[in-house]
Amino acid sequence: MPFNSLSIGALAAFVAPGFVSVMLAISIGVVERNPSRFKILIASLISSLVTNAIFIWLYQVLYGPITELSQLENVFFDPEFQPQLVLIYAVITLLLGAVYSLELIYETRGWLRDRFWSRQDVQRHRRQPWEGAMDNAKRVRVKTPSNARIIGRVVEYSRIEKPRQLWLDDVYWVDEETEQPFQDGVTDSIVLFEDDIERIAVIETE
């Protein structure tokens, strides 16, 4: 098969979906730590292989076997432009990106890692120890450097090696000796920064 502009165009068309799937996953799944270009490249190339394998398999099921590599160059224009094939190709690309996004959102790798480590005496967390303690925390008691005590429900906490920050709602301030809430110490919501946090006790988990 001659290596001409058509071959380069066909190669680009079959590589691009992998990049689309990966970038879609990064956007929807909210990747907080920017992956390196090398990781994006490898993930995109693997995704392109998966997308193309599924597309070729579907094409052969629907239209017949592909016996030569040169057939792939004209697969969308045989004998004329085939918009339904482009649609199938796009759907596969988007579905793969959606699968990646769900993995990032629900952190299935973390779940599998926890299962593998569950039998070990020493537990490890992928971003320990701050996130390891906060992963399943529902309600916490925070001690501040000024010896104030704050109890609230965890809404969000910082991750990925960022300064520790904690967002709580349904907040009330408590007496440090009696642990009873102050009469005027109820707050709807509060954000605590790293300098506000001396110690955290998890008092309720999900």
C-alpha positions as CSV (number, residue, x, y, z in Angstrom):
1,M,0.0,0.0,0.0
2,P,1.7,3.3,-1.0
3,F,2.4,5.7,1.8
4,N,0.6,8.8,0.4
5,S,-1.6,11.6,1.6
6,L,-4.6,9.3,1.6
7,S,-2.8,6.8,3.8
8,I,-1.8,9.6,6.2
9,G,-5.4,10.9,6.3
10,A,-6.8,7.4,6.9
11,L,-4.2,6.8,9.7
12,A,-5.2,10.1,11.3
13,A,-8.9,9.2,11.1
14,F,-8.3,5.9,12.9
15,V,-6.0,7.4,15.6
16,A,-8.1,10.5,16.4
17,P,-11.0,8.6,18.2
18,G,-8.7,7.5,21.0
19,F,-7.7,11.1,21.7
20,V,-11.4,12.1,21.7
21,S,-12.3,9.3,24.2
22,V,-9.4,10.2,26.5
23,M,-10.1,14.0,26.5
24,L,-13.8,13.4,27.0
25,A,-13.0,11.2,30.1
26,I,-10.6,13.9,31.4
27,S,-13.3,16.6,31.0
28,I,-16.2,14.7,32.4
29,G,-14.4,12.6,35.0
30,V,-12.6,15.7,36.4
31,V,-9.0,14.6,36.5
32,E,-7.5,16.8,39.2
33,R,-3.8,16.0,38.5
34,N,-2.9,16.8,34.9
35,P,-1.6,13.6,33.3
36,S,1.7,13.8,31.4
37,R,1.6,14.0,27.6
38,F,3.2,10.6,27.4
39,K,0.4,9.0,29.5
40,I,-2.3,10.8,27.3
41,L,-0.5,9.5,24.2
42,I,-0.3,5.9,25.4
43,A,-3.9,5.9,26.6
44,S,-5.1,7.5,23.4
45,L,-3.3,4.9,21.2
46,I,-4.7,2.0,23.2
47,S,-8.2,3.6,23.0
48,S,-7.9,3.9,19.3
49,L,-7.0,0.3,19.0
50,V,-10.0,-0.7,21.1
51,T,-12.3,1.6,19.1
52,N,-11.0,0.4,15.7
53,A,-11.3,-3.3,16.8
54,I,-14.9,-2.8,17.8
55,F,-15.7,-0.8,14.6
56,I,-14.1,-3.4,12.3
57,W,-15.9,-6.2,14.1
58,L,-19.3,-4.4,13.7
59,Y,-18.5,-3.6,10.0
60,Q,-17.8,-7.2,9.3
61,V,-21.0,-8.3,11.0
62,L,-23.1,-5.8,9.1
63,Y,-21.4,-5.6,5.7
64,G,-19.0,-8.4,5.2
65,P,-15.3,-9.3,5.8
66,I,-12.4,-7.0,5.5
67,T,-9.6,-9.0,3.8
68,E,-7.1,-6.3,3.0
69,L,-5.7,-3.3,4.9
70,S,-6.3,-1.1,1.9
71,Q,-10.0,-1.6,2.4
72,L,-9.9,0.4,5.6
73,E,-8.8,3.5,3.6
74,N,-12.1,3.6,1.7
75,V,-14.4,2.1,4.3
76,F,-16.4,5.3,4.7
77,F,-16.5,5.9,0.9
78,D,-17.4,2.5,-0.6
79,P,-19.0,3.0,-3.0
80,E,-20.0,6.5,-1.8
81,F,-19.9,8.4,1.5
82,Q,-21.5,6.3,4.3
83,P,-22.8,8.6,7.0
84,Q,-24.1,5.6,9.0
85,L,-20.6,4.3,9.4
86,V,-19.3,7.6,10.6
87,L,-22.2,7.6,13.1
88,I,-21.3,4.1,14.4
89,Y,-17.7,5.2,14.7
90,A,-18.6,8.3,16.6
91,V,-20.9,6.4,18.9
92,I,-18.2,3.9,19.8
93,T,-15.8,6.7,20.5
94,L,-18.2,8.5,22.8
95,L,-19.2,5.4,24.6
96,L,-15.6,4.5,25.3
97,G,-15.1,8.0,26.6
98,A,-18.2,7.6,28.8
99,V,-16.9,4.3,30.2
100,Y,-13.6,6.0,31.1
101,S,-15.5,8.9,32.7
102,L,-17.5,6.5,34.9
103,E,-14.4,4.8,36.0
104,L,-12.9,8.1,37.1
105,I,-16.1,9.3,38.8
106,Y,-16.7,6.0,40.7
107,E,-13.0,5.2,41.1
108,T,-13.3,1.5,40.4
109,R,-9.5,1.2,40.4
110,G,-9.6,2.4,44.0
111,W,-12.3,-0.1,44.9
112,L,-10.2,-2.9,43.3
113,R,-7.1,-1.7,45.1
114,D,-9.0,-1.8,48.4
115,R,-10.1,-5.3,47.7
116,F,-6.6,-6.5,47.0
117,W,-5.2,-4.8,50.1
118,S,-8.1,-5.9,52.4
119,R,-6.2,-9.1,53.4
120,Q,-3.0,-7.2,54.2
121,D,-2.0,-6.2,57.8
122,V,-0.9,-2.8,56.6
123,Q,-3.4,-0.8,54.6
124,R,-2.3,1.7,52.0
125,H,-4.3,4.4,50.3
126,R,-3.4,5.8,46.9
127,R,-3.2,9.3,48.2
128,Q,-2.7,8.6,51.9
129,P,-3.1,9.6,54.6
130,W,-5.4,12.6,54.4
131,E,-7.7,11.1,51.8
132,G,-7.5,7.7,53.3
133,A,-9.1,9.1,56.4
134,M,-11.6,11.3,54.6
135,D,-12.8,8.9,51.9
136,N,-15.8,7.5,53.9
137,A,-16.1,10.3,56.5
138,K,-19.6,11.7,56.8
139,R,-19.4,13.8,59.9
140,V,-16.2,15.0,61.6
141,R,-15.1,17.0,64.6
142,V,-12.3,19.5,63.9
143,K,-10.0,21.0,66.4
144,T,-8.6,24.4,65.4
145,P,-5.3,25.9,66.6
146,S,-7.3,28.2,68.8
147,N,-8.8,25.1,70.6
148,A,-12.2,25.7,69.1
149,R,-14.2,22.5,68.3
150,I,-16.3,22.4,65.1
151,I,-18.7,19.5,64.1
152,G,-20.2,19.3,60.7
153,R,-21.1,17.1,57.7
154,V,-18.4,16.7,55.1
155,V,-19.3,18.2,51.8
156,E,-15.9,18.3,50.1
157,Y,-12.3,18.0,50.9
158,S,-9.1,18.8,49.0
159,R,-7.2,16.2,47.1
160,I,-4.1,15.5,45.0
161,E,-1.4,16.9,47.2
162,K,-3.2,20.3,47.5
163,P,-3.3,22.2,50.8
164,R,-5.7,20.6,53.2
165,Q,-9.1,22.3,53.0
166,L,-12.4,21.1,54.3
167,W,-16.0,22.2,53.4
168,L,-18.6,21.4,56.1
169,D,-22.3,22.1,56.3
170,D,-24.8,21.6,59.1
171,V,-22.1,23.0,61.3
172,Y,-22.1,23.8,65.0
173,W,-19.4,24.9,67.4
174,V,-19.1,23.0,70.6
175,D,-17.7,23.7,74.1
176,E,-14.2,22.1,74.3
177,E,-14.9,20.7,77.8
178,T,-18.6,19.6,77.7
179,E,-18.8,18.9,73.9
180,Q,-22.2,20.6,74.0
181,P,-23.0,23.0,71.2
182,F,-23.0,26.7,71.9
183,Q,-26.5,28.3,71.8
184,D,-25.5,30.7,69.0
185,G,-22.9,28.5,67.5
186,V,-24.9,27.0,64.6
187,T,-23.6,27.7,61.1
188,D,-25.1,26.6,57.8
189,S,-21.7,26.1,56.1
190,I,-18.0,26.7,56.6
191,V,-14.8,26.2,54.7
192,L,-11.7,25.4,56.8
193,F,-8.3,26.1,55.4
194,E,-5.1,24.3,56.3
195,D,-4.2,26.8,59.0
196,D,-7.6,26.3,60.6
197,I,-7.1,22.6,61.0
198,E,-5.1,21.1,63.8
199,R,-6.8,17.7,64.3
200,I,-9.8,15.9,62.8
201,A,-11.8,13.1,64.3
202,V,-14.2,11.1,62.2
203,I,-17.3,10.6,64.2
204,E,-19.6,9.2,61.6
205,T,-18.9,7.3,58.3
206,E,-21.0,6.5,55.3
